[in-house]
Amino acid sequence: MDFRLTDEQSLIAETVREFAEAEIRPHVREWDEAQGFPTELYGKMGELGLMGVMIPEEYGGVGLGALELSTVMEELGRVDPAVALAVAAHNGLCVGHLSVAASDEQKRRFFPKLATGEWVGCWGLTEAQAGSDAAGTQTRAEWSEERNGWVLNGSKTFNTNGARAHVAVVVAVTSPGLGTKGISAFIIEADTPGYRIGRKEDKLGMRASDTVELILEDCVVPAENLLGERDLGFVDALKVLDRGRISIGALSVGIAQGALEAALDYAQERRQFGKPIASFEAIRSKLARMAARTRTARAMVYRAATLRARGESFKLAASMGKLYASEVGMWVAEEAVQIFGGYGYVKDYPVEKFFRDAKLCTIGEGTSEIQRLVISRQLLV
Ligand SMILES: Cc1cc2nc3c(=O)[nH]c(=O)nc-3n(C[C@H](O)[C@H](O)[C@H](O)COP(=O)(O)OP(=O)(O)OC[C@H]3O[C@@H](n4cnc5c(N)ncnc54)[C@H](O)[C@@H]3O)c2cc1C
């Protein structure tokens, strides 16, 4: 398999890199401390096409593929993983679920605004009692003739972009007792009565990306907002996660690359015992291993993206790529902190943030333990 980027893909990566360096890099610490980035950033990213990377051109997107989305995720993750996570949740989860299951009419209603960043999307699968076991969802959706709509009650935890989202895709039980075959997905506009934002999480990392609870109290959703077939919403959600894992893998590669670059620069500047620390064998060995693992992680993620772009089966490759890249992101960030010594432990340098942010990638969209479960199931069939 050829992993070289085409000229067009390299140009996309360069363009996103320049944007991230100019528009994001100067604010990374400020936004981390403020626990949020300005809402206008979504619009700026929309102008560049980053909010509708895979939305077809006929619906206002740029109509690119999984490999291009991976390069976008990597370049954003290299500078600010929290901004990258917001973009991943919008493109991979909300838009991703619409891409899997929306009717043409629904695509016409939602894609043009989501593609420009005028609207931001979030995705609610997780609940307080339904995390890795997402099929344990307790949010209920009951059809009401009287109200001429689905009445949703329940709450969703850990919704990335939830505080500022205009539209949420949420899953709820429609046929109790049928387990994974009794859950449906709904598109909810944020101004729908009965939809409100609950607690905002105060997180270890990815702090500039908002993570909130969504509360649904007698929230009436019209029939035309049922997303996909009734009772097949969970089946579709699993497809969304397979795709989303490629993005989280790519984001992790970006974290590893960003931490590696910072460590390479620092190791050549910092002098101890009369020499740059890069001259010590222990530091050189760390840098070599960090670079090799980052490159391997990238190859695994690109492989999954390439399989997807070719229309081939990518479930196994996506899980492997996400598992490996997220653990490499965490490991490289930790090694980078070590290379910075005491300065790696303070906020004046970027590596402590990479270290905090990286951890999320081993948890979100399926923990490392769940990836191993998915991988072993694929291997054992
Ligand atoms: C910052 C952030 C953003 C998020 N964004 C979103 C979002 O936008 N939308 C959304 O729906 N969700 C989101 N999530 C939720 C995320 O996907 C879940 O946190 C994740 O799936 C794990 O669920 P949990 O936290 O309930 O952990 P649990 O499922 O309770 O897991 C706890 C531990 O048990 C392990 N475990 C569980 N089951 C098994 C098993 N069968 N075998 C072995 N080990 C197991 C897990 O690996 C983990 O180590 C987000 C989470 C965070 C932290």
The ligand as an SDF file (V2000), in Angstrom:
LIG
                    3D

 53 58  0  0  0  0  0  0  0  0999 V2000
  -13.1910   14.7010   26.8610 C   0  0  0  0  0  0  0  0  0  0  0  0
  -14.2060   13.6610   26.4510 C   0  0  0  0  0  0  0  0  0  0  0  0
  -14.9640   13.8740   25.3190 C   0  0  0  0  0  0  0  0  0  0  0  0
  -15.9480   12.9370   24.9570 C   0  0  0  0  0  0  0  0  0  0  0  0
  -16.7600   13.2150   23.8840 N   0  0  0  0  0  0  0  0  0  0  0  0
  -17.8420   12.4050   23.6460 C   0  0  0  0  0  0  0  0  0  0  0  0
  -18.8230   12.7810   22.6740 C   0  0  0  0  0  0  0  0  0  0  0  0
  -18.7100   13.8070   21.9950 O   0  0  0  0  0  0  0  0  0  0  0  0
  -19.9090   11.9740   22.5340 N   0  0  0  0  0  0  0  0  0  0  0  0
  -20.0810   10.8260   23.2700 C   0  0  0  0  0  0  0  0  0  0  0  0
  -21.0970   10.1440   23.0930 O   0  0  0  0  0  0  0  0  0  0  0  0
  -19.1540   10.4420   24.1850 N   0  0  0  0  0  0  0  0  0  0  0  0
  -18.0510   11.2100   24.3980 C   0  0  0  0  0  0  0  0  0  0  0  0
  -17.1250   10.8530   25.3570 N   0  0  0  0  0  0  0  0  0  0  0  0
  -17.3390    9.6410   26.1360 C   0  0  0  0  0  0  0  0  0  0  0  0
  -16.3150    8.5390   25.8840 C   0  0  0  0  0  0  0  0  0  0  0  0
  -16.5270    7.9560   24.6340 O   0  0  0  0  0  0  0  0  0  0  0  0
  -16.4090    7.5610   27.0570 C   0  0  0  0  0  0  0  0  0  0  0  0
  -15.8460    8.2140   28.1880 O   0  0  0  0  0  0  0  0  0  0  0  0
  -15.6970    6.2640   26.7900 C   0  0  0  0  0  0  0  0  0  0  0  0
  -16.3720    5.5340   25.8040 O   0  0  0  0  0  0  0  0  0  0  0  0
  -15.5770    5.3830   28.0510 C   0  0  0  0  0  0  0  0  0  0  0  0
  -16.7930    5.2840   28.7440 O   0  0  0  0  0  0  0  0  0  0  0  0
  -16.8080    5.5830   30.3300 P   0  0  0  0  0  0  0  0  0  0  0  0
  -16.1270    6.8780   30.5280 O   0  0  0  0  0  0  0  0  0  0  0  0
  -18.1860    5.4280   30.8140 O   0  0  0  0  0  0  0  0  0  0  0  0
  -15.8840    4.4450   30.9680 O   0  0  0  0  0  0  0  0  0  0  0  0
  -16.3380    2.9690   31.3970 P   0  0  0  0  0  0  0  0  0  0  0  0
  -17.0370    2.3220   30.2590 O   0  0  0  0  0  0  0  0  0  0  0  0
  -16.9970    3.0190   32.7030 O   0  0  0  0  0  0  0  0  0  0  0  0
  -14.9250    2.2560   31.5620 O   0  0  0  0  0  0  0  0  0  0  0  0
  -14.1560    2.3100   32.7510 C   0  0  0  0  0  0  0  0  0  0  0  0
  -12.9670    1.3730   32.5840 C   0  0  0  0  0  0  0  0  0  0  0  0
  -13.4310    0.0160   32.4100 O   0  0  0  0  0  0  0  0  0  0  0  0
  -12.8960   -0.5050   31.1970 C   0  0  0  0  0  0  0  0  0  0  0  0
  -13.8750   -1.4140   30.5930 N   0  0  0  0  0  0  0  0  0  0  0  0
  -15.2100   -1.1990   30.3800 C   0  0  0  0  0  0  0  0  0  0  0  0
  -15.7570   -2.2510   29.7730 N   0  0  0  0  0  0  0  0  0  0  0  0
  -14.7570   -3.1540   29.5740 C   0  0  0  0  0  0  0  0  0  0  0  0
  -14.6910   -4.4660   28.9960 C   0  0  0  0  0  0  0  0  0  0  0  0
  -15.7640   -5.0520   28.4510 N   0  0  0  0  0  0  0  0  0  0  0  0
  -13.4920   -5.0770   28.9650 N   0  0  0  0  0  0  0  0  0  0  0  0
  -12.3910   -4.4910   29.5050 C   0  0  0  0  0  0  0  0  0  0  0  0
  -12.3880   -3.2810   30.0700 N   0  0  0  0  0  0  0  0  0  0  0  0
  -13.5540   -2.6120   30.1000 C   0  0  0  0  0  0  0  0  0  0  0  0
  -12.6370    0.7250   30.3120 C   0  0  0  0  0  0  0  0  0  0  0  0
  -11.6960    0.4400   29.3000 O   0  0  0  0  0  0  0  0  0  0  0  0
  -12.1290    1.7110   31.3410 C   0  0  0  0  0  0  0  0  0  0  0  0
  -10.7830    1.4680   31.5960 O   0  0  0  0  0  0  0  0  0  0  0  0
  -16.1110   11.7540   25.7060 C   0  0  0  0  0  0  0  0  0  0  0  0
  -15.3100   11.5340   26.8330 C   0  0  0  0  0  0  0  0  0  0  0  0
  -14.3860   12.4720   27.2250 C   0  0  0  0  0  0  0  0  0  0  0  0
  -13.5680   12.2350   28.4640 C   0  0  0  0  0  0  0  0  0  0  0  0
  1  2  1  0
  2  3  1  0
  2 52  2  0
  3  4  2  0
  4  5  1  0
  4 50  1  0
  5  6  2  0
  6  7  1  0
  6 13  1  0
  7  8  2  0
  7  9  1  0
  9 10  1  0
 10 11  2  0
 10 12  1  0
 12 13  2  0
 13 14  1  0
 14 15  1  0
 14 50  1  0
 15 16  1  0
 16 17  1  0
 16 18  1  0
 18 19  1  0
 18 20  1  0
 20 21  1  0
 20 22  1  0
 22 23  1  0
 23 24  1  0
 24 25  2  0
 24 26  1  0
 24 27  1  0
 27 28  1  0
 28 29  2  0
 28 30  1  0
 28 31  1  0
 31 32  1  0
 32 33  1  0
 33 34  1  0
 33 48  1  0
 34 35  1  0
 35 36  1  0
 35 46  1  0
 36 37  1  0
 36 45  1  0
 37 38  2  0
 38 39  1  0
 39 40  1  0
 39 45  2  0
 40 41  1  0
 40 42  2  0
 42 43  1  0
 43 44  2  0
 44 45  1  0
 46 47  1  0
 46 48  1  0
 48 49  1  0
 50 51  2  0
 51 52  1  0
 52 53  1  0
M  END
$$$$
